Amino acid sequence: MKEDLVKRTVSHFVSAFPLALVMLALVVSPAFAHHPTGSATASCDGYDISGNYVGGSSYRWLDWNVTVTIDGVPEVIAGSWDGIDPGFEIFSRTGSGPHDVEVSGYIKMYNDNAVSEDTYTKTEDRDFDNTKVNINFFDSDRQVTITAKPGYDITFVGIDYDGSNANEVTFGPQASPFTYDAPGNETIDNVTVTVHRPASHSKGSLADTFDDWKPGTGKTFVFDDVNCVPDYQLNLSHIECVDEQVEVHFVLLNVPDGITPGTLTYTYGTIEPGAHTGNVWHYTTYLPDGFYDIESASVVVDGDTVQLHNPHEYAGEYDCAPEEASISVEVGQCRWEEIHGPPWGQSVTRVEFTGVGATITIPDVYVDAPLPFQAALTPGTYTWYATPLPGYVIPAGQETGTIVAGDCTPPSATVEVAVGACSWNEETGSLTAVSFTIDHANVTVEGPGGPYELTGSATLNLGPGSYSYSWVAQEGYIGSGEGSFEIGECYETCGETIPGDVVYGPIVDVGDPVWGPWVDNGDGTFTRTGTQTTTQHWTQNIVDARDGQTVCNTIEGDIPGEREVEQTIEGSSYLYALADCAFAYLHEVKLDPDGAFISDEVIETYAWTNVYETESTDFNGRVDEIFEPEECRQDRPTSVELDQGVDFFAFFVADLFATSGGIVFFRPFDFGFIECNFDASGIHIGHNSLVMSADDPVHAFGNGAFHAGPHDGSLWTYQGYGLTLHVRT
């Protein structure tokens, strides 16, 4: 049963008119079996709503959907059920105090469409079909397929072959369809099949409906609490031991929201109001052990004094302070305890726990074991914890402890068996030495010439055959085991031999290749081809003809060969410089990878510009510094004579500044001045022309003599625009 406590705010008022109490109730309980019913009641004291099923011995189906609204908050109660039951409560909702209540909805009952259980068995030697099973024979009665009809399952199949009167093969439950193929040359005489249909149920027609929660005035139940006034009640809820103290608890009922009650006065003192839930206020206090009988209690609520509803209840002696528990732990000696007899067993340490007022927990071993008890512990370190029983407390220092369980496992016996090499001679034939290394065990060997009983290490010379052995530990030791081995027959090896497979090693190079000449590829690389001498080593085992494995001899040799090889690598080069009176020349010499000469060519030149001074260059650091030959240097001239109408003023200016070795740039008139420089820069007509520039106007070389040539340009052997110059030194 489910109970709802629903909040409700009600204005408390005092009226000269009598209190109006309204109660509406309906209880519907038809006397006949198998039907749904329900009831709804409400008053200023509370409400009670329930739905029920009156059952019986027949199978029925129920669906329900009921809405219960308390103080405007709806709850939909919906569900379904089917089965056989004499009757039960479908739902229940109750509450205390005044509330607005509304109930509507239905509980419907349906008849059951039942299918009964059925088991059917059929034996057939030909095709068969009905509403329960289908049997088909194929492949001249060597195959049969069985199919259960809908709702049925195959639970048994028996197969009877031709030539007998009984089933040679049977099967339990099988998935449908089930196919069986007869083995070998067998043919199927007949099959026996059992199919089963379980009982089942399904919802049928509507049988009855309950939805009349307020007969005569409509199917919806309604209660309005507008005329209800709160009914205060002070109850002694309990006197009991809580946290080792005497707890006294009062409850004040039906207090509307917004009202805080006053201090409670009772036989043993006063209590301030505590927490409140809904319209219930709580008063709680704690007292020492002793006898208590609460004869009276009262509290003022909004000006009204409310007296205790149940004085003297729970009167009695209360002893809540706990007693001390006592715990004693005694650890015994480790003992080896056999399990199911030797050689199986384990080390066990038994620990006695005695005392009162507690339970003992050893994690993963014992949980809340009451005192006294005995713990059997295998080797390890364990921590135990004490838990007090009600009314007890664990003394300090006895809450937990540690136990170390030792290991007293006896030493293990061992047996090792080693089968040696087979030996043969004409007198004894084939024998193999088998050594048994035995440590505190009794060994039994079974096989040709046996059994052999051994209590210590020994060697047995055994003939060919299959052998097995077993052993158990001697007293004071543990262990057991078993095993087996095969002894083969041996003979004189290499009496007859056969050649084995030839094993070839890798082909490896011998010495260096014999190379042809280098061929220049034109891109700085060179390629040459040649011949590389190779060899390949081989071995061949000569083996025993009987076992094909024993190596009696080995022969070996080498296979000579050769292969073509090719190599492409870069050549090398170096730079050097030469000079004459006009230029310095940068040469590049190219060599093949062996250092043989390929070519020598000039890749860059450097022109000397000053015939009066010795010059040098290192071609930007690529070679050592090279100097202009000393015999190329000339002395400076002392005078210059110019023809072709060159103005004396221009010559004067040029001569004036040439003595200083400087270059003169004047343009005071539309015609140009000749510029003269005796450091080999030459002279020029002005018009913004510069020494060392190309395509200048009229110019002439310095160094004491003017030169004219057929070229255009500046300092080289050029003539500016066809001008003919005459020079006198």
Secondary structure, DSSP 8 states (H G I E B T S, - for coil): ---------------SS------EEEE---SSSSEEEEEEEEETTEEEEEEEEE--SS-EEEEEEEEEEETTEEEEEEEEEEE--SEEEEEEEEEES---EEEEEEEEEEEEEEE--EEEEEEESS-EE-SSEEEEEETTTTEEEEEE-TT-EEEEEEEEETT-SS-SEEE-SB-SSEEEE--TT--EEEEEEEEEE--EEEEEEEEEEE--SSTTS-SSEEE--TT-----EEEEEEEEEETTEEEEEEEEE---TT-----EEETTEEE----EETTEEEEEEEE-SEEE----EEEEETTEEEEBSSTTTT-EEE--S-EE-EEEEEEEEEEEEESSSTT-EEEEEEEEEEEESEEEEETTTEEEEESSEEEEE-SEEEEEEEEE-TTEE--TT-SEEEEEE------B-EEEEEEEEEEEETTTEEEEEEEEEEESEEEEEESTT--EEESS-EEEEE-SEEEEEEEEE-TT-B-EEEEEEEE-----TTSSEEEEEEEEEEEEE-S--EE---EE-SSSEEEEEEEEEEEEEEEEEEEETTTS-SEEEEEEEEEEEEEEEEEEEE-EEEEEEEE-SSEEEEEEEEE-TT--EEEEEEEEEEE---TTS--EE-TTTTS--EE--GGG-----S-----TT--HHHHHHHHHHHTTT------SSSS--EE--TTTT-EEE-TT--TT-SS-SSEE--TTS----SB-SSSSSB-GGG-------
